[in-house]
Amino acid sequence: MSVSPVTGAIFGGPHYSLSPSLHVNPKFPQLSAFRSKTRPLRVTKISCTASKGNQDDEKVPTSRRDLLIGMGGLYGAVGSSSLSSDGAVYAAPVPPPDLTKCTVTSVGPESVQCCPPFNGQNKITDFKLPSSREQVRIRPAAHLVNKSYIQKYERAIQLMKSLPDDDPRSFKQQANIHCAYCNGAYIQTGFPDARFEVHSSWLFFPFHRFYLHFFERILGKLIGDPTFALPYWNWDNPPGMSIPSFFMNPNSPLHDPIRNPDHQESVLLDMDWSDEVDSSSPEEQYKTNLSLMHTQMVTGASKASLFFGSALKAGDNVTQMSSQGTIEATPHGIVHVWMGDWTNQPNGENMGTLYSAARDPIFYSHHANVDRMWNLWKTVGPNRKDISDPDWLESAFVFYDEDKNLVRCKIKDCIDSRKQLKYDYQQVPIPWQKTTTTPKATRKTVASAFGAEKSANAAGHRLRKKRELTPISAFPLVLNKSISVMVPRPKKSRNASEKKDEEEVVVVEGIELDLGKVVKFDVAVNDEDDGPPAGPQDTEFAGTFVNVPHKKKSGGASTCKTSLRLGITSLLDDLDVDGDDTIIVTLTPKVGEVKIGGVKIDYITE
């Protein structure tokens, strides 16, 4: 047994790992497909591997229970809990990483050192909220800032870059924070085989919120301006959809030469990016981006778990993460890969891969807008509230503050950016909130085409006649072409109250991929087979899966099994098919290949 210098908890006990075998299928240089012999996990969980253990998945609850009971002195007062097989109740918030156990990570064949300066003697204190008297900092939209602001921001970044590399406030060390938390350098305190992972789970938003909070305060301290606030890249609003011009000046400390050479200042961001050539007009691109934002923020994110991502509990195995939330997939993930240099860099550096993304100053403006989405999400639909599970609220991270002090930060202290952390965002138009999509084929035209206007399943029958369907028995399969599968619906013709209480979701389960590769595929419901697959402007479009490349500890594998959950209650109403017994789900690969375990319908109640 040992004592953590981060939490002070005593820990010990058994650990576990899962090890799917690797099968490479290189259609696209950035992707490998995988075949696994492990038994499927719960749909809401990811099972990824960074070691070669083969212990049974069924040992996981006992392992975590034993350790969490041993940590009861630290987490016993949390209030909420998990229920063990013997009826014992225990809390399971993710503890902050043990900095003494930080390890070298890998990127392709190369090793990367991104651990923070820490000698084991540094005192770690609990985070204290800013004073209630402190002035609220307002983060401005990047495309609206003036010359004076740009000069101040450039000076702040230059001073940060001028700090010694071993100063935890230096630009190098600040960039390394993302590398360490997001590329497998940390383990969870007390769980030797459980990597600390902040992507693809409910940790994504709060981690990045704290990360930017301290980055911003360090900049303000360096220039002697406590009111300084980071600019946000307003990519969800047409005037701000291009890269902000001040990031493109080669003589500015805000410039990064390692970016996609085809995506420069005047090029509009493509939130529906793929490896195919896009010839959309600016007007079409605006509509595509706004339609996708509406899906990710409004119709597809009615429940907290769809927006934030699923739960990640203490001891969940080495990136045994939950499925990603809507915004993390896109636009977050798409902006990363869209910015990466896939022509001249081996891994899409800098923005295109997680270990190096924060080396580009635009990363912080990109994530400022991602963080802004958290604030907006609570305002664009009914009954939207932050997660109340104490296992989320009590999960914690460790950061250096503006005075080089190590602080332990719990999620419960960053829920309200204005009241707790004393910052907010400049208000700008939100055009995607009212954006509408158009069905490729209405029920009436479908029925007319088959002489069955009164048929309750006319849309489904047309698809079944026109489209070659893949039987459910064919799964698991490699998604190397567009496929369609008929999926039964356990419930139909639900009333308004039932739809309010339960969100119907399409679950694409058993998604096996290499975390070190770019992966993207789209999902549509009752899509026509004529012409190209449904896109964001079409009502049939349900959502997308995106993986931004990242690796695990040096020498470890990066196979991963995850799932995708997409809310479709509004979509089914708009297509007028809520009374149908089945729907047709179409999966279309956009970048790379993955293996898919199956497709089903489920319901979320929160």
Secondary structure as UniProt FT lines:
FT   STRAND          2..3
FT   TURN            5..7
FT   STRAND          10..11
FT   TURN            29..30
FT   TURN            43..44
FT   STRAND          47..48
FT   HELIX           57..59
FT   HELIX           60..70
FT   HELIX           72..75
FT   TURN            76..77
FT   STRAND          82..83
FT   TURN            85..86
FT   STRAND          89..90
FT   HELIX           99..101
FT   STRAND          105..107
FT   TURN            108..109
FT   STRAND          110..112
FT   STRAND          124..126
FT   TURN            132..133
FT   STRAND          137..139
FT   HELIX           142..144
FT   HELIX           147..162
FT   TURN            165..166
FT   TURN            168..169
FT   HELIX           171..182
FT   TURN            183..184
FT   STRAND          187..188
FT   TURN            189..190
FT   STRAND          191..195
FT   TURN            202..203
FT   HELIX           204..222
FT   TURN            223..224
FT   TURN            226..227
FT   TURN            235..236
FT   HELIX           238..240
FT   HELIX           245..247
FT   TURN            250..251
FT   TURN            253..254
FT   TURN            261..262
FT   TURN            265..266
FT   TURN            271..272
FT   HELIX           282..294
FT   HELIX           295..299
FT   HELIX           304..308
FT   TURN            314..315
FT   TURN            318..319
FT   HELIX           326..327
FT   HELIX           328..333
FT   HELIX           334..339
FT   TURN            342..344
FT   TURN            346..347
FT   TURN            349..352
FT   TURN            354..356
FT   HELIX           357..359
FT   HELIX           362..377
FT   TURN            378..379
FT   TURN            382..383
FT   HELIX           390..393
FT   STRAND          396..400
FT   TURN            402..403
FT   STRAND          406..410
FT   HELIX           411..413
FT   TURN            417..420
FT   STRAND          423..425
FT   HELIX           431..434
FT   HELIX           443..449
FT   TURN            450..451
FT   TURN            453..454
FT   TURN            456..457
FT   HELIX           458..466
FT   HELIX           472..474
FT   STRAND          477..478
FT   STRAND          483..488
FT   HELIX           496..501
FT   STRAND          502..514
FT   TURN            515..516
FT   STRAND          519..525
FT   TURN            536..537
FT   TURN            539..540
FT   STRAND          541..547
FT   TURN            554..555
FT   STRAND          559..567
FT   HELIX           569..575
FT   TURN            578..579
FT   STRAND          582..591
FT   STRAND          595..596
FT   STRAND          598..605
//
